[in-house]
Amino acid sequence: MTGTPAPVGRTALTRRRALTTALAAGATVLGAGALSGCDSASAAGESAVRLWDLFSGADGALLNDMVRAARPGMPGTRIERTVLEWGTPYYTKLAMASAGGRGPDVAVAHMSRLAGYAPTGLVDPWDLDLLAEFGVRREDFADAVWSRTQYEGRTYAVPLDTHPFIVFFHPEPVRKAGLLTKDGTLDVDALSSPDRFLAAGKELARASGKQGIAFGYVTDTAQGWRLFYGLYRQTGGAFTLPPGGPAEVDVDRMAEVIAFMAKVVDGRVNPKRLDYNAGLAAFTNRQTAMTLSGEWELGTYRAADKNVGAAPFPTVFGTPAVYADSHAFVLPHRDHPEAAHRRRAHRAVAALLKAGQIWATAGHIPAYQPVTRTTEYAGLLPQAHYKTAADHVVLDPAVWFAGAGSDFQNAMSQVLQQALLDGLAPDRAARAMVRRLNTFLAKPSPA
């Protein structure tokens, strides 16, 4: 993004109108492929809060369950879900609808995408006093996640969850390797430096009789970046992306992280050429004792091993940091929102947050911390064993071009694959990443 971000006001509205004009030809596809969610048929006299989200499959079914569980907390209101295609198609449609003031009442968005929406006025701020009236307060959220909801002192997102990049493991080989504590959790201190991490991989390979730690990244558009950025932030190195560039980063620390990643997947004790699905299979088929993965794969792993363990990503480079993203609720822009209707939207979101125990069953860490402090959540395993990851999460840089499903993640992952798979020297890979960063920084936001 070049220049200073426009304030939410007259300039932002002008940009929204410009975006509407530019995208008018595609505006009619907003409902294409959408699926009606639960509770679209409801009792007479109820008012609808229209929700757009990108949850299909098991997550979509869980959100339906949350909507039903939330009903007592929002009397006189029903939620009507519309499910849209994940990734770029979703965010394009959300931007077009918001630009024209024709969006839903509430939408789900990745927090890593907020930097492309709040500065340009595509979403409206939340009323914290109104949320507090319905039992949801700023102090109910971890600082690491809440800090990303802010723009110019106002709150533009309400976090639903944190979904971090963590480690999963099969307890038996981890126990044999001496890496399991008495309470059945992973001894993350035993993996708390590059040398210790690699040594643990060798012990895990011996204990399993096969291989140690799986990481599926080949041809994937995000996995390489997820591992790299979490590890880089552990080094404490700067990663500042000023509008227009150049990127302010520590190339030496970038190279150090890339060199370590290359050793993790060198093929000696850990598999080398794994794509995402092969990484899943290597772990579920017990070809490896541990895997580096997103918590969103918990259902897949638990189906193969009901006793599967999990832990926050180890602090390998000294500073606690766990790569993550967060699903959040946003308010698509309306020029003149009706006060009573906005009130219902706030109440509906508060009710959904309080039903977060249902969402947690999929592996996601509820962002609304009163849920994670309950005895019910404490008994949810292995989720309760990695909930502390939420205290140290790092999201993508807060720039318009980064975030879930972005070309940016893909571009970074392509360079990392060259280093991990094709032998590109770590220092050269680091410089190549910086060049790509500067290319992105030189582009203005399309909004």
N, C-alpha and C positions, 0 to 999 in steps of 0.2 A: 504494500500500500504506500503510495507516495503522498507526501504532504501530511498535514495534521488532520486526524479523523474529524469528520463533520459532527457537530453537536446534534443531539436529537432535537430537531426543531425545523425551522424553515429550510435550511440547506439540505437536511436529511430528507425532508419531504420532496424537495426537488429531485433528489437522486432517486427516490422511490418512483416518482412519476416517469423519470427517464428510463428506469429499468422496466417499468410497466410497458412503455411504448416499444422498447427494444424487443420485449418478449411477448408482445401481444399475439403474435401468430401462433404461439404455442400454448396460450392460456387455456384453450378449450380442453386440453388433455389433463387438467388438474384432477379430474375424477377417474380417469382411465385406469383400469386395473385395480381400483380400490375395492376393499372388502368391507361390508358392514359388520361392525362389531356387535358385542352383546348389548342387550337392553335397549335396542332401538325401538322396540314396541313396549310401551309402558303405560302406566295408569294415567287416566285423564287428569289434567291439571298440573302435571309435572312439566318443568322447563328443561330443555335439553342443553347440555354443554358439549359442544362438538370437539372431539379430540382426534388429532392426526398423530399416528405413530408408525414405527417401522418394525413392529414386532409380529412376526409370523411364527408358525410352528409351536414348539413348547412354550416359548416366551409369550407368544400371543395368547395361548390358552391360560397362562398364569395371570396375564393382565386382565383377562375376562374374569377370572376368579377374584382378583383384587377389586374390580368394579363392583362385583356382587357384594363382596365383604364391606365395601365402603358405603353402600346404600344407606345404612342407618345414620351415618355421619353427615349426610347431605339430604335431609328430607325435602321433598318437593322438587328434587333435581335428579335428572338421569344423565348418564354419560353415553354419548353416541360415538363409537370408535370408527375411524376409517384407517385401514392399514394400507400403506403405500410401499413401493419397492425400496429396499435398503440402498444406501449409498448416494451417489451423485444425482440419480433421478429424484430421490426424495427431497434433497436440499434445493434442487432447481425449482421443483414445484412449490416448496415452502417459500422460497424467495419471491417467486412470481406472485403467489397469492398474497403474501405480506405486502409487497410493493403496491398492489392495487387495493389493499384493504379488504380483500375477499377471503382471507384465510379462515381457519377454524378458530374457535374460542381459545383453545389451548393446543400446543403441539409438543411432542417429544423431540429433543435435539441432543446431539452429543455436545457436551460442554466444550470440547476442543474446537467446535465450529462457531462458538458464540462470537468470536472476534470478527467474523464476517457478517454479523447480523446487528449486534447492538450499536456499533459506531455509525451505521448508516440508517438507523431508525426503522429497520425491518421488524424489530420486536419492541414491545413496550415494557416499561419497568413494572415490577411487582410492588404492591402496597404491603409493606412489612407490618404495619399496624393491623391491617385486615387479616393477614395470615396469623398474626399473634392472637387475634380474637378467636380464631379457630384452632388454637393450640399449637401452632408451628412458629418457632422463633429462631433467630439467627444462631443462638447458642446451642441449638439442637444439631448443628452440623460441624464436622471437622473443619478446622481452619484451612487445611490444604485444599479442600474441595470448594469451600465457600468463597475463598479468595478469587476464584475464577468466575464467580457470578457477577462481579462488579465491573461497572464502566462509569467513569466520572461520578463516583460516589453513590450510584444507584444500583439496584439489584435487578438483573435482567434474566435470571434463571433460578429455578428452585430445583436442587439436585434430587433425583430419585435414587440414585445408587452410585457406587464406585465399582468399576470392574477392572481390577488390576491384572497385570502380568505376574504370575506367581510360579511356584514349583509344585508339581504333583509327584507322589512317590508310592511305590508298593512297600508296605511296612516291613515285610519279611527280609528282603535283601538289604534294606536300610538298617534293620536291626543287626544283621550279620556283619555289616560294614562298620558297626559301632557308631552309627550316626543317629540313633533313635534314643530319645530321652526316656526317663522312667514313666512319664505321663503319656507316652506315645506320640510325642511331637518331634519334629525334625530338629536336630541340633544345628541351628543355622550358624552358630559361632564356628563350627567346624568347616564352614565354607566361606569364612569372612575375609579372605584375601585371594588374589589370583592363584597363588601357589596352593593354598588350602582347597580351593574349589577344584582345581585340576587333580589334586591328590585324592579328593573325595570321589571324583569320577573314576579313578583307577580302582579304589576300594569297592565302589559299587559294581564295577564290571566284574571284579573277582567274586563278589558275593552273589551276583546273579548268574555267574557262569557264562555270561554273554557280553552285554555292553552296559556302559554306565549311565550316561545322560543324553537323552534325545532332544533335538531341536530341529523342527521342520521349518525350513525357510526358503528352500530353492523355488524360484519363480513366484514366491508369494509377494504380494504388494505391500505388506506391512510388517511381517514378523521380524525381519532384520532390523528395521527401524525401532521397533518396540524394545528389543533387547539392547540395541546400541544406546538409545537415548536414556533409558533407565540407568545403565551402567555409567554413561558419561556424566549424568547428573550426580552420581555417587562420587565422582572425582572432585566435585566442587568447582569445576571449570566453568568459565563464563559461556553463556549461550544467548547472546543478545542480538535481536534482529531489528535494527532501527529502520524506519520507513526509507526506502530507496537504497539501503545498504551503505557500506558493506557490512557483512556479518561480523560480529565481535565474538570470536570463539578461540579456544585454546587448541591449536592444531596438534601440538605434541600430545595432549591428553586424549584427543580424538584418536590419534594413531595408537596410543597405548591400549585403549579400549578395543580397537579393531584387531590388534595383535592378539589380545586375550581371546576375543571371540573366535579367531581363526584356530587357536589351540583347542578350544572347546569342541570344535567340529573337525578336528584333524584326522578322524578315522582310526585313531589308535585304540582308544577305549570307548569312544563315542562315535555314533554313526556320522558319516560325512555328507552324503548326498541324499538328504531327506527333503521332500517337498512337504507342504502342510499336512496333507492326508497321510503320507507315509510316516510322518512324525507321530500322528495320532495312532496309527496302526502299530508302530514299533513299541509304543507304551502299552496299549491295550492288549497286545499279544505277548506281553512280558519279555520282549526282546531287549528292553532296557529297564533299569530299576527306577529311573527318575526322568521327568520331562519338564521342559521350560515351556509354559503355555499360559493362555488366558484363562481366568476362572470360569469363563463362559463354557468351557469344555467339560465342566464337572459332570454333567449328565452322561456324556459319552464315556468318561473314564469310570464312573461309578457303575455303569451297566456291565462293564467288564470285570470290575473288582469292587464289590460292595464295601470293602474296608480301605479303599484308596485314601491315602493321606495327602495333605496339602499344607503349605506354609508360605508366608510372605517371601518375596525374592530376597536372598541373602545380601547383606551389605558387603560387597566384594571390594569396593574401592574407598571405604572409610566413612562416607557420609550417607546416612539412611535415605534412600530414594527408591521408589517403586513406580515403574511406568504404569499408567492407568488412563482410563477415560471415565466419563460419567454421563449417564443418561440424565437429562434434566427436562423440566417443564418450562416452556417459554410462552409468552403472550404475543402472537402475531399482531402486527400493528393494525390499529383502527383509528381513523381520524377523530371520531367522536364516539368512544365506547359508552354504552349505556351502563350506568353505575350499578344498577341491580344485577345486570347480567355479569359484569366483571366480579361482583361480589360472589355470585354463584360459582364462577370459575375458580376463585380463590378457595372457596369452601370445598369444592370437589377435589382439588389438588391436595388440600390438607387431609381430606379423608383417605385419599389413595396412599399418601405417605404413611399414615397410621396403619395401613394394611400391609406394610413392608415385609412382615414375616413370610407372607406368601411368596413375595418376589425373591426372598433370600433362599428359598428352597432350590432355585436354579443355580445358585452359586454367587450371585451378585451380592455385594455388601450394601445393605440399605443405608442411604445417606442420612436418613432421619434417625439419629442416634438413640432416642428412647427405645427403638425397636431392638437395637443390638445390645442394649443393657438388660434385657429381660432374661429370666431363667429359661424361657422357651428357646430363645436364640442360643444361649449357652449350650443347650443340648443338641444343637444342630451341627453335626460334624460331617466333613472337616471344616465347614464354613467358619465356625467359631475360632478355629486355630489360625486363620489368616486374616481375621477382621482388623488387626492392628496395621495392616498394610494401608488402610485408609488414612492413617495419621501421617504418612510420608509419601503420598502419591505425587507424581509429577505428570502433568498433561503435556500435550504438544505445545510448542511455543504459541503464544497468543497473537497470531498473525492470521490474516484473512485466508491465506492459501493452505494452511496446515489443518490437521484434524482428521477424524475418521473418514476413510474412503477417499482421501485426497490424492491428487497427482503428486503432491509433495512427498507423502510417505512412500509412494511407489518409486519416485526418483531416488530417494535416499537408499531404499532397499536394493535397487539395481546396482548401485555402486558397492554396497556392502557385499552383495553376492559375488561381485567380481573379486573382492578381496578374500572372501571365505572359500569360494569354490574354484576360482580361476587363477589365484596366486598374485593378484595385484598387491603390491607392497603397501603396508598399512599407512605410511606417510603419504604415498601417492593417492590412496583411497581417501584419506582425510582431506587433502587439497581438492580432490575432485568433488567431494561433498560440499566444500565451501564454495566452489565455483557454481554449483547448482543452487545453493542457497542464495547467492548474489543474483543469479538469474531470476529467481522467484521474487526477490526483494525489489528488483527493478521494474516489476510489472505492477500497474495500478489495479486496485480491486475492481472487478466488473460491476460491483454495486455502487 
